[in-house]
Amino acid sequence: MAKGQISPENTTMSFVIPKELKKELGILATKENRSMGNLICTLVDNYVQLNKRQERLAAYYKLISSLNNKSDT
């Protein structure tokens, strides 16, 4: 793939953030030797994965609770 092209598995997004937040993201990206785009993609991916784990954990606790309630009766 030629430099500057986006792979078929990826897409672009455009959004507005406060200038100070962009500045802080740039500092963090530099500290981690990442581009800002890579840092943002990693942060979003981590957030999505965390949300999925929380949903699975909530479903697990709901199942355990229902099993405990059945055994109490």
C-alpha positions as a Markdown table, in Angstrom:
| # | Residue | x | y | z |
|---|---|---|---|---|
| 1 | Met | 0.0 | 0.0 | 0.0 |
| 2 | Ala | 1.3 | 3.4 | -0.9 |
| 3 | Lys | 2.4 | 5.8 | 1.9 |
| 4 | Gly | -0.5 | 8.0 | 3.0 |
| 5 | Gln | -3.2 | 5.6 | 2.0 |
| 6 | Ile | -5.6 | 4.1 | 4.6 |
| 7 | Ser | -5.9 | 0.3 | 4.6 |
| 8 | Pro | -9.3 | -1.2 | 3.8 |
| 9 | Glu | -9.7 | -2.3 | 7.5 |
| 10 | Asn | -9.5 | 1.3 | 8.7 |
| 11 | Thr | -11.4 | 4.5 | 8.4 |
| 12 | Thr | -11.0 | 8.2 | 9.3 |
| 13 | Met | -12.8 | 10.3 | 11.9 |
| 14 | Ser | -12.9 | 14.0 | 12.4 |
| 15 | Phe | -13.7 | 15.5 | 15.7 |
| 16 | Val | -13.2 | 18.7 | 17.7 |
| 17 | Ile | -11.3 | 18.8 | 21.0 |
| 18 | Pro | -10.1 | 21.6 | 23.2 |
| 19 | Lys | -6.7 | 23.0 | 22.3 |
| 20 | Glu | -5.4 | 22.3 | 25.8 |
| 21 | Leu | -6.5 | 18.7 | 25.6 |
| 22 | Lys | -4.7 | 18.3 | 22.3 |
| 23 | Lys | -1.6 | 19.8 | 23.8 |
| 24 | Glu | -1.7 | 17.3 | 26.7 |
| 25 | Leu | -2.3 | 14.4 | 24.4 |
| 26 | Gly | 0.7 | 15.4 | 22.3 |
| 27 | Ile | 2.9 | 15.5 | 25.5 |
| 28 | Leu | 1.6 | 12.0 | 26.5 |
| 29 | Ala | 2.1 | 10.6 | 23.0 |
| 30 | Thr | 5.7 | 11.9 | 22.9 |
| 31 | Lys | 6.4 | 10.4 | 26.3 |
| 32 | Glu | 5.1 | 7.0 | 25.1 |
| 33 | Asn | 6.9 | 7.4 | 21.7 |
| 34 | Arg | 3.6 | 7.3 | 19.8 |
| 35 | Ser | 1.8 | 9.4 | 17.3 |
| 36 | Met | -1.3 | 11.2 | 18.6 |
| 37 | Gly | -3.4 | 9.2 | 16.2 |
| 38 | Asn | -2.0 | 5.9 | 17.6 |
| 39 | Leu | -2.4 | 7.1 | 21.2 |
| 40 | Ile | -6.1 | 8.1 | 20.6 |
| 41 | Cys | -6.8 | 4.8 | 18.8 |
| 42 | Thr | -5.2 | 2.8 | 21.7 |
| 43 | Leu | -7.2 | 4.8 | 24.2 |
| 44 | Val | -10.5 | 4.2 | 22.4 |
| 45 | Asp | -9.7 | 0.5 | 21.9 |
| 46 | Asn | -8.9 | 0.2 | 25.6 |
| 47 | Tyr | -12.2 | 1.9 | 26.5 |
| 48 | Val | -14.2 | -0.4 | 24.2 |
| 49 | Gln | -12.5 | -3.5 | 25.6 |
| 50 | Leu | -13.1 | -2.3 | 29.2 |
| 51 | Asn | -16.7 | -1.7 | 28.5 |
| 52 | Lys | -17.1 | -5.3 | 27.0 |
| 53 | Arg | -15.4 | -6.8 | 30.1 |
| 54 | Gln | -17.7 | -4.8 | 32.4 |
| 55 | Glu | -20.8 | -6.0 | 30.5 |
| 56 | Arg | -19.6 | -9.6 | 30.7 |
| 57 | Leu | -18.9 | -9.1 | 34.4 |
| 58 | Ala | -22.3 | -7.7 | 35.1 |
| 59 | Ala | -23.9 | -10.6 | 33.2 |
| 60 | Tyr | -21.8 | -13.0 | 35.3 |
| 61 | Tyr | -22.9 | -11.4 | 38.6 |
| 62 | Lys | -26.5 | -11.4 | 37.5 |
| 63 | Leu | -26.2 | -15.1 | 36.7 |
| 64 | Ile | -24.6 | -15.8 | 40.1 |
| 65 | Ser | -27.2 | -13.8 | 41.9 |
| 66 | Ser | -30.0 | -15.7 | 40.1 |
| 67 | Leu | -28.4 | -19.0 | 41.0 |
| 68 | Asn | -28.1 | -18.0 | 44.6 |
| 69 | Asn | -31.7 | -16.9 | 44.7 |
| 70 | Lys | -32.8 | -20.2 | 43.3 |
| 71 | Ser | -30.8 | -22.1 | 45.9 |
| 72 | Asp | -32.3 | -20.0 | 48.7 |
| 73 | Thr | -35.8 | -21.2 | 47.8 |
